[in-house]
């Protein structure tokens, strides 16, 4: 009798697929960790994602993205590069449209 444990039965192909997915996830996480201590500004984030810097500032104001810190009062926001690399501006745009539609 098994208590509190889950037994997974899988053939080799399923196991191989799961292992490859886990390995790919670890590779991405390891890549992003390299850039965890690198800070970049709104212009760099905008260039990275081919959007206007004003779009980045608007998304900050709307609460869709969060900068790591803000320097001064002139909207000099800094982001961890690891965070900036994971941003999906198409998904953020859809999120913003859904919010506005609900209002």
C-alpha positions in Angstrom: 0.0 0.0 0.0 1.3 3.4 -1.1 0.4 6.3 1.1 1.3 9.9 0.3 3.3 8.9 -2.8 2.5 9.1 -6.5 3.6 6.3 -8.8 4.0 7.3 -12.4 4.2 4.6 -15.0 5.5 5.7 -18.4 7.1 4.2 -21.3 10.6 5.3 -22.5 9.4 7.8 -25.0 7.2 9.6 -22.5 10.1 9.6 -19.9 12.5 10.9 -22.5 10.1 13.7 -23.5 9.6 14.7 -19.8 13.4 14.6 -19.2 14.1 16.8 -22.2 11.4 19.3 -21.2 12.9 19.5 -17.7 16.4 19.9 -19.0 15.3 22.7 -21.4 13.7 24.4 -18.5 16.9 24.2 -16.4 18.9 25.5 -19.3 16.6 28.6 -19.7 16.7 29.2 -15.9 20.5 28.9 -15.9 20.8 31.3 -18.8 18.5 33.9 -17.1 20.4 33.6 -13.8 23.5 34.8 -15.6 21.8 38.2 -16.1 20.2 38.5 -12.7 22.7 41.1 -11.5 22.7 43.2 -14.7 20.5 46.3 -14.6 19.2 48.0 -17.7 17.0 51.0 -18.4 13.7 51.5 -20.1 15.4 52.3 -23.5 17.3 49.0 -23.4 14.1 47.1 -22.6 12.2 48.9 -25.4 15.0 48.1 -27.9 15.2 44.5 -26.8 11.5 44.0 -27.5 11.2 46.4 -30.5 8.7 48.7 -28.7 8.7 52.4 -28.0 10.3 53.4 -24.7 7.0 55.3 -23.9 5.2 51.9 -24.1 7.5 50.6 -21.4 6.7 53.6 -19.2 3.0 53.3 -19.9 3.1 49.6 -18.9 4.9 50.6 -15.7 2.2 53.2 -14.9 -0.5 50.6 -15.6 1.1 48.1 -13.3 1.8 45.5 -16.0 5.5 45.5 -15.4 7.6 46.3 -12.4 11.0 47.9 -12.5 13.6 46.8 -9.9 14.3 50.4 -8.9 13.7 54.0 -9.9 16.5 56.6 -10.1 15.3 60.1 -9.3 11.9 61.5 -10.2 12.4 61.6 -14.0 11.2 58.0 -14.8 14.7 56.5 -14.8 13.6 53.0 -14.1 16.0 50.1 -14.0 15.1 46.4 -14.6 17.0 43.2 -14.0 18.0 41.9 -17.4 16.8 38.4 -16.4 13.3 39.9 -15.8 13.4 42.0 -19.0 14.3 38.9 -21.1 11.1 37.1 -19.9 8.7 40.0 -20.7 6.2 39.3 -23.5 4.9 42.6 -24.8 2.3 41.0 -27.0 0.8 39.2 -24.0 1.0 42.5 -22.0 -0.8 44.3 -24.7 -3.6 41.7 -24.6 -3.8 42.0 -20.9 -4.1 45.8 -21.1 -6.8 45.6 -23.7 -8.8 43.1 -21.6 -8.5 45.4 -18.6 -9.7 48.4 -20.5 -12.6 46.4 -22.0 -13.7 45.4 -18.5 -13.8 49.0 -17.3 
